[in-house]
């Protein structure tokens, strides 16, 4: 199963809006694309991204289709309203 690893930092002063968006739109949207969220880590102290999150797809093809979908673009573009340094890799 391919795994999607995502990372970002929450913009100061945007924490409440960020958490509302992630819970109500981003996470459900990821699921609709066929990706299963597997974990999410919040860094409280130290270096590195503030948020690390992972999701899996059933196959390489399913992962490619999810990441090429316009919904993925919309979800990540809106996420960037609340975060900086967004990045991902499979």
QUIHU-V200868 format. One record per residue. N is the residue number from 1. SS is DSSP state (H for helix, E for strand, C for the rest). PHI is phi in radians with two decimals (NA if undefined). PSI is psi in whole degrees, 0 to 359 (none if undefined). Layout:
n=<N | N>
ss=<SS | SS>
phi=<PHI | PHI>
psi=<PSI | PSI>
//
This chain:
n=<1 | 2 | 3 | 4 | 5 | 6 | 7 | 8 | 9 | 10 | 11 | 12 | 13 | 14 | 15 | 16 | 17 | 18 | 19 | 20 | 21 | 22 | 23 | 24 | 25 | 26 | 27 | 28 | 29 | 30 | 31 | 32 | 33 | 34 | 35 | 36 | 37 | 38 | 39 | 40 | 41 | 42 | 43 | 44 | 45 | 46 | 47 | 48 | 49 | 50 | 51 | 52 | 53 | 54 | 55 | 56 | 57 | 58 | 59 | 60 | 61 | 62 | 63 | 64 | 65 | 66 | 67 | 68 | 69 | 70 | 71 | 72 | 73 | 74 | 75 | 76 | 77 | 78 | 79 | 80 | 81 | 82 | 83 | 84 | 85 | 86 | 87 | 88 | 89 | 90>
ss=<C | C | E | E | E | E | E | E | E | E | C | C | C | C | H | H | H | H | H | H | H | H | H | H | H | H | H | H | H | H | H | H | C | C | C | E | E | E | E | E | E | E | C | C | C | C | C | C | C | C | E | E | E | E | E | E | C | C | C | H | H | H | H | H | H | H | H | H | C | H | H | H | H | H | H | H | H | H | H | C | C | C | E | E | E | E | E | E | E | C>
phi=<NA | -1.27 | -2.12 | -1.74 | -1.94 | -2.09 | -2.56 | -2.99 | -2.13 | -1.40 | -1.16 | -1.01 | 1.45 | -1.96 | -1.03 | -1.10 | -1.12 | -1.04 | -1.10 | -1.11 | -1.10 | -1.07 | -1.26 | -1.63 | -2.18 | -1.12 | -1.06 | -1.10 | -1.14 | -1.06 | -1.10 | -1.11 | -1.40 | 1.61 | -1.80 | -1.74 | -1.13 | -1.94 | -2.87 | -2.62 | -2.09 | -1.96 | -1.50 | -1.64 | -2.46 | 1.89 | -1.49 | 1.92 | -1.14 | -1.21 | -2.14 | -2.15 | -2.44 | -2.24 | -2.55 | -2.10 | -2.12 | -1.23 | -2.73 | -1.05 | -1.10 | -1.09 | -1.15 | -1.04 | -1.10 | -1.10 | -1.32 | -1.64 | -1.26 | -1.07 | -1.10 | -1.06 | -1.07 | -1.10 | -1.07 | -1.28 | -1.13 | -1.20 | -0.99 | -1.15 | -1.21 | -1.95 | -2.34 | -2.14 | 0.98 | -1.19 | -2.74 | -2.68 | -2.66 | -1.85>
psi=<126 | 148 | 135 | 124 | 124 | 152 | 149 | 172 | 139 | 134 | 137 | 137 | 358 | 11 | 312 | 313 | 321 | 307 | 323 | 315 | 313 | 316 | 321 | 335 | 309 | 305 | 312 | 325 | 320 | 317 | 319 | 335 | 356 | 15 | 135 | 114 | 131 | 329 | 162 | 130 | 136 | 117 | 119 | 326 | 138 | 184 | 162 | 177 | 147 | 322 | 132 | 131 | 147 | 150 | 150 | 155 | 161 | 336 | 168 | 319 | 317 | 321 | 314 | 316 | 318 | 315 | 342 | 352 | 142 | 331 | 323 | 315 | 315 | 315 | 314 | 325 | 319 | 323 | 322 | 347 | 336 | 350 | 164 | 168 | 35 | 135 | 160 | 161 | 157 | none>
//
